[in-house]
């Protein structure tokens, strides 16, 4: 059973940066595409982007493209979400998720993901 734990969430000022980590345990991460999602208070969960199992394919949502980037270090069983130029509307709980049924690409739709972390809070505010 794959278990995912996110960390790195914090309170940050607008324009600041954060890097979130998603650490996997129980199974090796390199079989899985990783998706990142967030949910703001009172809003539906939103896809941020995803990175394929081989790390060579990524996709980012329109609201974060150019500001966020994803990477993975399978030797550390960890995926990362680098967030720059943060805005107040980036506030929310951030989740990573794993898709073990897709290889060489990834999807941003949450129904592809069968393992989820519990999330980490990111607050962008003065």
Sine and cosine of phi, psi and omega as CSV:
sin_phi,cos_phi,sin_psi,cos_psi,sin_omega,cos_omega
0.00,0.00,0.80,-0.60,0.01,-1.00
-0.99,0.11,0.71,-0.70,0.06,-1.00
-0.85,-0.53,0.70,-0.72,-0.03,-1.00
-0.87,-0.50,0.69,-0.72,0.04,-1.00
-0.74,-0.67,0.86,-0.51,0.06,-1.00
-1.00,0.01,0.48,-0.88,0.10,-1.00
-0.43,-0.90,0.20,-0.98,0.04,-1.00
0.97,-0.26,-0.14,0.99,0.04,-1.00
-0.91,0.42,0.51,-0.86,-0.08,-1.00
-0.26,-0.97,0.08,-1.00,0.18,-0.98
-1.00,-0.02,0.80,-0.60,-0.04,-1.00
-0.65,-0.76,0.50,-0.87,0.01,-1.00
-0.98,0.21,0.45,-0.90,0.09,-1.00
-0.81,0.59,0.67,-0.74,-0.06,-1.00
1.00,-0.01,-0.17,0.98,-0.02,-1.00
-0.99,0.16,-0.05,-1.00,-0.05,-1.00
-0.74,-0.67,0.47,-0.88,0.11,-0.99
-0.56,-0.83,0.48,-0.88,0.17,-0.99
-0.85,-0.53,0.85,-0.53,0.07,-1.00
-1.00,-0.08,0.56,-0.83,0.06,-1.00
-0.90,-0.44,0.51,-0.86,0.07,-1.00
-0.76,-0.65,0.97,-0.25,-0.06,-1.00
-0.99,-0.16,0.77,-0.64,-0.01,-1.00
-0.98,-0.21,0.53,-0.85,0.12,-0.99
-0.59,-0.81,0.32,-0.95,0.02,-1.00
1.00,-0.10,-0.58,0.81,0.05,-1.00
-0.50,-0.86,0.31,-0.95,0.02,-1.00
-0.97,0.25,0.68,-0.73,-0.13,-0.99
-0.96,0.26,-0.33,0.94,-0.18,-0.98
-0.95,0.30,-0.05,1.00,0.12,-0.99
-1.00,0.05,-0.08,1.00,-0.22,-0.98
-0.86,-0.52,0.68,-0.74,0.30,-0.96
-0.97,0.25,0.55,-0.84,-0.02,-1.00
-0.89,-0.45,0.77,-0.64,0.09,-1.00
-0.93,-0.37,0.51,-0.86,0.08,-1.00
-0.88,-0.47,0.68,-0.73,-0.03,-1.00
-0.68,-0.74,0.30,-0.95,0.10,-0.99
-0.56,-0.83,0.39,-0.92,0.05,-1.00
-0.68,-0.73,0.88,-0.48,0.05,-1.00
-1.00,0.04,0.40,-0.92,0.00,-1.00
-0.83,0.56,0.79,-0.62,0.05,-1.00
0.97,0.24,0.14,0.99,-0.04,-1.00
-0.84,-0.54,0.29,-0.96,0.06,-1.00
-0.95,0.30,0.41,-0.91,0.07,-1.00
-0.90,0.43,0.66,-0.75,-0.08,-1.00
-0.86,-0.51,0.67,-0.74,0.09,-1.00
-0.98,0.20,0.73,-0.69,0.07,-1.00
-1.00,-0.10,-0.72,0.69,0.00,-1.00
0.15,-0.99,-0.09,-1.00,-0.02,-1.00
-0.44,-0.90,0.33,-0.94,0.05,-1.00
-0.71,-0.70,0.72,-0.69,-0.06,-1.00
-0.93,0.37,0.22,-0.97,-0.03,-1.00
-0.87,0.49,-0.53,0.85,-0.01,-1.00
-1.00,0.02,-0.06,1.00,0.03,-1.00
0.98,0.22,-0.02,1.00,-0.09,-1.00
-1.00,-0.07,-0.14,0.99,0.00,-1.00
-0.81,-0.59,0.80,-0.60,0.09,-1.00
-0.73,-0.69,0.38,-0.93,0.07,-1.00
-0.59,-0.80,0.69,-0.73,0.01,-1.00
-0.81,-0.59,0.57,-0.82,0.04,-1.00
-0.95,0.31,0.37,-0.93,-0.07,-1.00
-0.87,0.50,-0.57,0.82,-0.10,-0.99
-0.95,0.31,-0.27,0.96,-0.06,-1.00
-0.84,-0.55,-0.12,0.99,-0.05,-1.00
-0.87,0.49,0.73,-0.68,-0.04,-1.00
1.00,-0.04,-0.26,0.97,0.00,-1.00
-0.90,-0.44,-0.55,0.84,-0.05,-1.00
-0.94,-0.33,0.43,-0.90,0.08,-1.00
-0.54,-0.84,0.49,-0.87,0.00,-1.00
-0.88,-0.47,0.50,-0.87,0.08,-1.00
-0.47,-0.88,0.12,-0.99,0.03,-1.00
-0.50,-0.87,0.51,-0.86,0.09,-1.00
-0.77,-0.64,1.00,-0.07,-0.09,-1.00
-0.93,0.37,-0.40,0.92,0.07,-1.00
-0.91,0.42,-0.47,0.88,0.04,-1.00
-0.98,-0.19,0.05,1.00,-0.02,-1.00
0.82,0.57,0.64,0.77,-0.13,-0.99
-0.70,-0.71,0.66,-0.75,0.15,-0.99
-0.91,-0.41,0.43,-0.90,-0.09,-1.00
-0.77,-0.64,0.51,-0.86,0.16,-0.99
-0.81,-0.59,0.94,-0.33,0.04,-1.00
-1.00,-0.01,0.83,-0.56,-0.06,-1.00
-0.86,-0.50,0.85,-0.53,0.01,-1.00
-0.86,-0.50,0.28,-0.96,0.05,-1.00
0.76,0.65,0.76,0.65,-0.09,-1.00
-0.91,0.40,0.57,-0.82,-0.01,-1.00
-0.86,-0.52,0.29,-0.96,0.01,-1.00
-0.85,0.53,-0.58,0.82,-0.02,-1.00
-0.96,0.28,-0.05,1.00,0.12,-0.99
-0.99,0.11,-0.09,1.00,0.01,-1.00
-0.88,0.47,0.69,-0.72,0.04,-1.00
0.30,-0.96,-0.02,-1.00,0.12,-0.99
-1.00,-0.04,0.78,-0.62,-0.06,-1.00
-0.97,-0.26,0.74,-0.67,-0.04,-1.00
-0.85,-0.53,0.58,-0.81,0.25,-0.97
-0.95,-0.32,0.43,-0.90,-0.03,-1.00
-0.56,-0.83,0.44,-0.90,-0.06,-1.00
-0.86,-0.52,0.66,-0.75,0.02,-1.00
-0.87,-0.50,0.93,-0.36,-0.03,-1.00
-1.00,-0.07,0.10,0.99,-0.09,-1.00
-0.94,-0.35,0.02,1.00,-0.05,-1.00
-0.85,-0.52,0.73,-0.68,-0.01,-1.00
-0.80,-0.60,0.70,-0.71,0.08,-1.00
0.99,0.11,-0.16,0.99,0.04,-1.00
-0.51,-0.86,-0.11,-0.99,0.06,-1.00
-0.42,-0.91,0.29,-0.96,-0.04,-1.00
-0.81,-0.59,0.53,-0.85,-0.02,-1.00
-1.00,-0.08,-0.10,1.00,0.01,-1.00
-0.98,0.19,0.75,-0.66,-0.17,-0.99
-0.93,0.38,-0.34,0.94,-0.03,-1.00
-0.94,0.34,-0.18,0.98,0.06,-1.00
-0.98,0.21,-0.26,0.97,-0.18,-0.98
-0.98,-0.22,0.79,-0.62,-0.06,-1.00
-0.93,-0.37,-0.03,1.00,0.12,-0.99
-0.77,-0.64,0.70,-0.71,-0.07,-1.00
-0.71,-0.70,0.58,-0.81,0.19,-0.98
-1.00,0.10,0.05,-1.00,-0.03,-1.00
-1.00,0.02,-0.19,0.98,0.09,-1.00
0.99,-0.14,0.34,-0.94,0.08,-1.00
-0.67,-0.74,0.64,-0.77,-0.12,-0.99
-1.00,0.09,0.77,-0.64,0.14,-0.99
-0.88,-0.47,0.82,-0.58,0.03,-1.00
-0.83,-0.56,0.82,-0.57,0.02,-1.00
-0.93,-0.38,0.93,-0.36,-0.10,-0.99
-0.30,-0.95,0.41,-0.91,0.11,-0.99
-1.00,0.07,0.00,0.00,0.00,0.00
